[in-house]
Amino acid sequence: MRRFLRLQQDQPRHALRRSLRLSTAEGIAAELVGACASGGAITAWALYLDLAPVLVGILGALPFAAQLVQIPSAWLTQVHGSRRTALWTIGISRQVPLLLALLPWLPLSQSEQRAVLLAVAATSSLLSVAGNNAWTTWMGDLVPDRLRGRYFGRRTAFCALGSTVGGLGAGLALDHARPGIGAGAMLSALAAISCVLGAVTVLLLKRQQDSHQQPSPSQPTLRDAIRPWTEPLARRALTFHVAWAAAGGVAAAFYPLHMIANLRMGFARLALYNGAIAAVRIVAAPLWGRALDRVGARPVLVACCFGLCLSPILWLFPREGLLWPLAIDAPLCGVLLAGQTLASFSLPMNLSSRVTRSFHVAAFAAAAGLATGIASAAGGALAHVLPTEPAFLGQPLMTAQILFLMGAALRLCAAALALRIVEPGARPVHALGRLALNGALRRREPRPRLDPGCAVPAVGQSSAA
């Protein structure tokens, strides 16, 4: 009888372990979907259809402008439940690229094909945003609070590995595709592969359990929806997120185009650069995850944001045949983006209760997405009016590099706003340095004591959507 009771008590824990392992596998598959349907693939579509700089800016802005549906997405999550909403929205969003698989073979003019590309990108972005809100709320309730940093840190590492493999594979395939119809065929094949992998991710999501701690689906109130905007602590964090998103969005769409069109790197070396960032993240993400559990999200966010201000400046130096500055930028971005992404993911959860979590996630993502979208579109418009090849430190600058320099100045201003964030229970920024020193000297601080019912193995983040 005692053994039977012990088995009964262990069942929820085993189910949770299994769900977290499946979530890690789904995250890896989701990165492969992204490698085939976004990133370098979207850049290749833009070049294949000869998109104008303004349309490139709009294309880059779509995933961020789509964040405006976060608020209605949060409402949908509250009414229908996070797991159910995530399954439907993510499932549909990852089948929309099927239209792109048919695009090169449809009897459409190039302008009509461009319209289809933008429509597919917009639809997929809107559905992905809704799915991401539901998935984040689901995972926020499913993963125990005290293990959140360690779990998502390790999950990020595994997902970065999937991103590296997928990005390199897609880059090599695009580089070896023949111009014209050959490139169209390769883009069509990648879109079809992304749909197949998208179906796999939905099957993995369906096998994960719902959270027993999640509130029952209910009709939310207007007070719940506006709480992230009325609470002083959340408003400070929201102000930073808007500023940081705008700073990054100014030149976001022009980094891959600069690498392909100006530096002549090719898609394979573009994928190699992204793969180097991902490889560093594989190592850094678990370390940042443990730091998050010990010092909180704020100190990690402050340190990483100030460090990331250096990255756009490094992009002023590479030229065709002179790419070694990118060898410095890749590990720098790998380490700091791992911490910044994890801290930004955790902060709205740490500032919210279970009842209002979906609205906090929605508010942060919507505000940052709108700022990034507007900034990205503005960057595309600025590209038309900026002076051609001005000098900086005796070196001529390309249009994209002027945008990078503007982004660096805006990032520095935004990072200063991170100092104003107040996170309950977080330790000062200098505690992060002491933690790093202890790690270097192999002195381990005691981990927080966990309740037996919350104990789960540290299983291997990137967003499921």
N, C-alpha and C positions, 0 to 999 in steps of 0.2 A: 504493500500500500504506500509506504514511504517513497519507494522508487517511482511509483506511478505519479505521485504528487510532484516529485522533483522533475519528472519528464513533462508534466503539465506546465510547470513554471518555466521550463527551458524553451517551450515551444515558441512563445512570442519573441524570445531573444534569437532563436535560430531563424525565425521568419524575417526578423530585422536584418540579421547578417546577410541572408540570402538576397534581400531587397537592395542592400547597399552594394553588394557585389554586382548585381544586375544593373544597378544604376551606373556603376563604373564602366561596365561593358557597353551600355547604351551611350555613355558619353564618348567613348572611343569611336563607336560607329557614327555618332553625330558629327564628329570632327571629319570623318571620311566623307560624309554627305556635304559638309561645308567646303571641303577641298575640291569637290566635283561641281558644286553649284554656286560658289561665291569666291571671294578673294581673287586669286589669279585667274580663275575661270571667267569671272565677271569682267575683269580687265581685258581678257582675250575677246570676249563678246563685244566690248566697247571698241576695240581695235578692228575686229572683223567687220563691224557695221559702220566704222568710221564716224563715231560719235563726236560732235563738236564739244569744246571744253565746257560750255554751259550745260550740255546734257550729261557730260561726265560728272560735273558737280551735282546735278540733280540725282543721277544714279547713285553717287556716293552718299547723298543726303537721305535717300529713301529709307534705309533701315533705321535711321535716327528719327526722321520725321514721323515714322510709323509709331514711335513710342507714345504719340498722342492718344492712341487707343488704350493705353495702360489703365486709365481710370474706368472706362466701361468694361475692360477686361477684368479688373478687380471685382467689379460688381457681378460680372458673370461667374467668376470664381466663387464668390460668396454664395450665390444663389444655387449653383449646380454642383459645387464641390470642386476642389482643386484637381483631384486625380482625373475625374471624368472630363473636365474642361481641357486639361493638358492632353489627354489622349486624342480628343477630337481635333483640336486646333493644330497640334503638332503633326498629327497624322495627315491632315489635309495640306498643310503648308509644305510638307516634304514630297508631295505628289504634284504640286503645281509646276515644277520644272519640266514635267513631261511635255508641256507646250513648247519649251525651248528645244527639246529633242526633235520635234517636227519642224521647227522654224526654217532651217536651211532648205527644206524640201517643199515648202509651201509656195504657191505662185503669188508672192507678194513683192511689192517694190521695196527698195531699201528703206525708205521713210516709214513704210508700214511695218517692216521688220523691227525698226527701232522702236516704234510705238508698242509692238508686242513685247519686246524686251523690257521696256519700262513698266508696262502693265503687269507682266509676270513678276518682276522684281518688287513692285508695290504690293501686289496681292500676297506674295510669299512673306514679305516683311510684316504686313499687318497681322497675318495669321501667326507668324512666329512670335510676335510681341505678345499676343494673347496667350499663346502656349507657354512662353517664358514666364509670364506672371503667375500662371497657374502652377507650373513646375517648381518655381522658386518657393512659392507658398507651401506646396506639397513637401518639398525637401526640407524646408525650414521647420516644419512640424515633425517630420519623420526622423531627422537626425538629432540626437540629444544635444542640447545647447553646449555642454562642456566639451563635447568631442567635435563640434562643428568645424573648427579650424583645422584640426588634424585630418579629419575625414576629407574635407574638400581640398586641402592641400595635397593629399596623396592622389585624390581623384584628378586634380589638375595635372599632376605629373603624368599619369597614364593617358589622359586626353591629349596632352602635348605630344606624347609619342605618336598617337594616332594622327594628329595634325601634321607632324613631320613626315610620316610615311605617306599620307594622302597627298600632301602638298608637293613632295618630291615626285611622286608618281604622276600627278596631274601636270606638273611643270615639264617633265621629260616628254610626256605624251604631246603636249602642246608645241614644244620646241621641234619635235620631229614630224609634226603634221605639215603637209605641203600647203603653200599659200592657195587661197581661193577655195575650191570645193573640198580640198583635203582638210583645211582648217575647219570648215563648216561641219564636215563629217565627224571630226574629232570632238568638236564642241557638242554636237548632237549625242555622241556616244557618252560623253561625260555626264550630260544631263540625264540620260537614261539610267546610267549607273547610280547617280544620286537618288533617283526615285526608288530603285531596288533596295539600296541601303537604307533609305528612309522607311520603307516598309519593315525592314529588320528592326529598326529602332523602336517602332511602335509595338512590335511583338515583345520586345524586351521591357518596354514600359508597362505593358499589360500584365506582365508577370510580377511586378512589384506591388507590395501591399500598400494599402492606404494607412494613414497615420491614425492610431487610436486616440491620440491627443488632440486631433484636429476638431474644431467646433463643427457641429452639425450644420449642413447647408441651411441658410436662413436669409430672410430679406434684410439686407443692410439698410442702415439709416444714413441720412445726409450727414449727421454728426460724425459717423464712422468714416465717411468718405473724405471729409475735410480735416480730420484730425491731424494728418501729417503737416498740413499747412498752418494749423493753429498752435501746435505745440512748439515752444521756443527752441528746445533742443533739436527737433527735427528741422525747423526752419534754418538754423545755422548750417546744418549739414547739407540741406537742399541748396542753399546759396553757394556753397563750395562746389557741389556737383554741377550746377549750371555753369559756373565760371570755368571749371576744368574741362567740361565737355565742349564748350565753345572754343576754348584754346586749342584743343586737339582737333576739332572739326574743320578749322580754317584750311588746313592743308591735307586732311586725311585722304581724300580721293586722289591726290597728286603724287603720293609716295610711290605706288606701284607704276604709275605712268612715267614718272621721272626715271625709274630704274630701267624700264623697257625702252622708252623712246630717247632719253638723253644719255644715259650711261651705257646703253647697248648691252645690258646684262643678259637678256634672254630669259625665258620663263624658267629654265632649269636653275640658273643662278639666283633668280628671284626666289624660287622655292628653297634653294640652299640657304639663302639668308634667313628666310622665315623658319627653316628647319633648325638653324643654329640658335635662333631665339627660343624655339620650342625645346631644344635639347637642354638649354640652360634652365628653362622653367621646370623641366623634369626634376632637376636637382634642387632648385630653389624653392619650389612650391611647398613641399612637405616641411621645410625649415620655417618658412613664413607661416604655415598653418599652426605649427607648434607655438610660434611667437604670438600669434593671434590669441590662442587659448590662454597665454600667460600674461600678456600686457594689454590686450584689447586691440580694436581695429584702428583707433585714432592715431597712436604713435606710429604704427606701420604705414598708415596712409600719409602722414606728414613726411616721413623719411623718404618714401618712394616717390612722392610727387616732386619734392625738391630735387631729387636725383634725376628724375625724368626731364627736368628742364634743360639738361645738357644734351639730350639726344638730338633735337632739331639743329643745334649748332654744329654737331659733327657732320650733318648732311650738307654743310656749306663747302666741304673740302673734296669729296669724291668727284672725279672726272672720268671720262671714258678712258679705260686703261689704267686708272689710278683709283682702285677700290679699297685699299687697305683701311681707310677710316671706318668702313662698314664692319670690318673685323673687330673694331673697338665698340661700335654701336650695338652690334648684335648681342654680346654677352651682357652689356650694360642694360639694355632693354629687357633681356631675358630675366635677369635677376629682379629688376625693379617692377616690371609689369606683373610678374607673378605675385608680388606682395600687394601692389596697388589694386589688382583685380580682386584678390581675395578679401582685402579690407573693404573695398567698395561693395562687394557682395554681402559681407557680414554686417556692415554698419546699419542698414535699415532694419535688419532683423533684431539687432541689439537695442535699437531705439523703439521697438514696437512690442505690443502684446500679441498673443495668438489670435485674438479676435480681429485686430486691425492690421495684421501683418500684410495681407494682400494689398491693402490700400497704401501702406508705407512703401512697399516694393513698387507699386504703380506710380506713386508720386515721385520717387527718386528717378525711376527709369523714364517717366514721361518728361520731367523737367530737363534731365540731361539729354534725352533724345531730341527734344524740340530745339534746345540750344545747339546741339551738334548739327542738326539738319539745317538750321538757319545759317550757321557758320560755314558749313560745307558749300551751300548754295552761294553764299557771299564770296567764298574763296574762288568758286568757278567764275563768278562775275568779275572779281578783281583781276583774274588772269588775263582778261581782255584789255584792261586799262593800265596795268603796271608797266613801268618803263622796261625796255628790252636791254638786257645785259648791263645793268649798272655795276659799279665797282664796289667791292667790300674787302678791306684789308689788301688792296692791290689786285684782287682777283675779280674777274667778271662773274656776275651772278645770273643764273637763268630765272625765269619767272617762277618756277616751282620753288626754287631756293629762297626767293624773297618771301614767299608764303611760309616756308619753314622758319625763317628768322622771325617773322611776325608771330608765329605760333610759340616760339620759345619765350618771347617777351610776355605773351598772354599767359603762358603756363606758370611763369614765375609769379605773376600777380595772383593767379588762382591758388597756387600752393600756399601763399601767405594766408589766404582765407581758411585753409585747413587748420591753422593754428587756433582758430576761434571755435572749432567743433568741441562740444562737451559730450562725452560718452560715459554714462554711469558705469563705475567699476574699472574704467581704463586707467592705466598707469601713465606717468609722465613720459615724454619722448626719450629722455635720457635713460629710462629703464630699459629701452630697447637696445641701446648701446651697451649697457651693463650685461644684458642677456647675451649679446653677441660675444662680449669678452669672456663671459663664463663658458660659453660654448667653445671658444678658441682655446681656453685653458682646460677644457674638458671637466668643468665643474657644472653639474646639473642642478638647477633649482627644482625643488619638489613640485611635482604636478598636483593640480587640484584634486582633492579626493572625490571620487565619483560614487554616486549611489549605485548599489548593486544592480538595480533594475535598469540603469542606463548604460551598463557596460556593454560595449560592442567592440569588435576588433577594428583597428584602424585600417580601413579598406581604402584602396585607392580611391579638377573641376573643370570644366568649362560648361557653360550653360547648355542644358539639353536642347534648348531651342536655337 
